[in-house]
Amino acid sequence: MSGGKKLLIGIAVLLVLAFLAIVFWPRGIKVEKNEAGAVVVEEPAPASAEDKVAFDRRKAASACRVGVMQSLKDPATAEFVEELDATPFVAEDNGDYSFKIAVRARNETGVVTRQIECRAHPEAEGWSIAKLAEIGSP
């Protein structure tokens, strides 16, 4: 079989696999727009108490990352040092989560790594940022 035919067969197999993945991929996350135009992401509720704690921590960490991105002068250059699930955190007694987030981003002097402290607070409609401050700044 020639190289061209092998290439065509390979492409056809990849297209079939992509089609099957799209058709049969689990649809656990639902994204909609509400009347106000904001994007609402709904995820299936966690089954166990342990899963709920991990779910809440991940949502709180995501909210903090959004807050960090919004605070940057050039958010397109941002690169978080840790993976989302590896972000150091402390679970507070009142349900808040405190995170120490390291992010590399460009500012007026070049690319710098900043250490940000963030505290996320649970609200009825999601997580709000109770504190967002660079560690070591006045």
Secondary structure per residue as TSV (DSSP state, phi and psi in degrees):
chain	resnum	aa	ss	phi	psi
A	1	M	-	360.0	138.2
A	2	S	-	-78.3	163.9
A	3	G	H	-62.3	-34.9
A	4	G	H	-66.1	-41.3
A	5	K	H	-67.1	-40.8
A	6	K	H	-60.8	-40.2
A	7	L	H	-63.8	-45.0
A	8	L	H	-63.3	-41.3
A	9	I	H	-65.3	-42.0
A	10	G	H	-60.8	-42.7
A	11	I	H	-65.2	-42.0
A	12	A	H	-62.0	-42.3
A	13	V	H	-63.4	-42.9
A	14	L	H	-63.2	-40.0
A	15	L	H	-64.5	-40.9
A	16	V	H	-64.3	-43.7
A	17	L	H	-63.4	-41.2
A	18	A	H	-62.9	-43.3
A	19	F	H	-61.2	-46.3
A	20	L	H	-62.9	-38.7
A	21	A	H	-64.4	-40.2
A	22	I	H	-67.4	-43.0
A	23	V	H	-70.1	-40.6
A	24	F	H	-106.2	4.7
A	25	W	S	-65.8	138.4
A	26	P	-	-60.8	141.4
A	27	R	-	-112.2	58.9
A	28	G	-	-78.0	-23.9
A	29	I	-	-105.3	132.6
A	30	K	E	-117.8	129.0
A	31	V	E	-116.8	128.4
A	32	E	E	-138.6	168.6
A	33	K	E	-111.8	133.3
A	34	N	-	-88.9	-177.9
A	35	E	T	-60.1	-32.3
A	36	A	T	-76.4	-7.4
A	37	G	S	91.4	-2.4
A	38	A	-	-77.8	147.1
A	39	V	E	-81.6	131.0
A	40	V	E	-115.5	124.8
A	41	V	E	-109.0	120.6
A	42	E	E	-108.7	130.7
A	43	E	-	-119.5	152.5
A	44	P	-	-60.6	142.8
A	45	A	-	-68.1	141.7
A	46	P	-	-65.4	148.1
A	47	A	S	-81.2	-39.5
A	48	S	S	-114.6	167.6
A	49	A	H	-63.8	-38.7
A	50	E	H	-64.5	-40.6
A	51	D	H	-65.0	-35.9
A	52	K	H	-65.7	-40.5
A	53	V	H	-62.2	-46.5
A	54	A	H	-64.3	-39.4
A	55	F	H	-62.6	-48.1
A	56	D	H	-63.3	-42.5
A	57	R	H	-62.7	-41.1
A	58	R	H	-65.8	-41.7
A	59	K	H	-64.7	-42.1
A	60	A	H	-64.1	-42.7
A	61	A	H	-63.5	-38.8
A	62	S	H	-64.1	-42.2
A	63	A	H	-61.9	-40.8
A	64	C	H	-65.0	-40.1
A	65	R	H	-63.8	-38.7
A	66	V	H	-63.0	-43.6
A	67	G	H	-60.9	-41.2
A	68	V	H	-63.2	-46.1
A	69	M	H	-58.8	-41.6
A	70	Q	H	-68.4	-22.2
A	71	S	H	-86.4	-11.1
A	72	L	-	-83.7	148.9
A	73	K	S	-71.9	-35.3
A	74	D	S	-131.6	75.5
A	75	P	G	-63.6	-21.4
A	76	A	G	-65.4	-21.5
A	77	T	G	-94.0	0.2
A	78	A	-	-69.0	139.6
A	79	E	E	-140.5	117.6
A	80	F	E	-77.9	137.1
A	81	V	S	-70.0	-45.7
A	82	E	S	-99.1	154.6
A	83	E	-	-65.3	157.0
A	84	L	G	-54.0	-47.4
A	85	D	G	-72.5	-13.9
A	86	A	G	-99.7	3.7
A	87	T	S	-65.5	124.8
A	88	P	-	-60.6	136.0
A	89	F	E	-146.0	163.5
A	90	V	E	-132.5	128.2
A	91	A	E	-86.9	119.6
A	92	E	-	-83.0	158.2
A	93	D	T	-64.2	-28.9
A	94	N	T	-85.8	5.9
A	95	G	S	98.1	-10.1
A	96	D	-	-72.7	158.3
A	97	Y	E	-122.7	133.4
A	98	S	E	-108.4	134.9
A	99	F	E	-126.0	151.4
A	100	K	E	-114.9	111.3
A	101	I	E	-112.3	127.4
A	102	A	E	-103.8	129.1
A	103	V	E	-137.4	135.5
A	104	R	E	-99.9	130.6
A	105	A	E	-156.1	157.9
A	106	R	E	-82.9	137.3
A	107	N	E	-130.0	-164.1
A	108	E	T	-66.8	-18.9
A	109	T	T	-101.8	-0.8
A	110	G	E	126.1	-159.7
A	111	V	E	-88.4	125.7
A	112	V	E	-129.7	154.8
A	113	T	E	-101.5	126.4
A	114	R	E	-114.2	145.3
A	115	Q	E	-105.5	121.1
A	116	I	E	-117.1	135.3
A	117	E	E	-100.3	130.3
A	118	C	E	-135.0	137.9
A	119	R	E	-122.1	123.5
A	120	A	E	-104.6	139.1
A	121	H	E	-119.2	132.0
A	122	P	E	-72.3	136.3
A	123	E	E	-125.8	170.2
A	124	A	T	-61.6	-37.0
A	125	E	T	-99.6	7.0
A	126	G	E	148.3	-146.8
A	127	W	E	-114.9	137.2
A	128	S	E	-112.9	158.1
A	129	I	E	-92.7	114.6
A	130	A	E	-87.5	-26.8
A	131	K	E	-153.5	137.1
A	132	L	E	-146.5	109.2
A	133	A	E	-147.6	144.2
A	134	E	E	-74.9	133.6
A	135	I	T	-72.5	129.8
A	136	G	T	92.4	-5.2
A	137	S	-	-91.5	152.9
A	138	P	-	-66.4	360.0
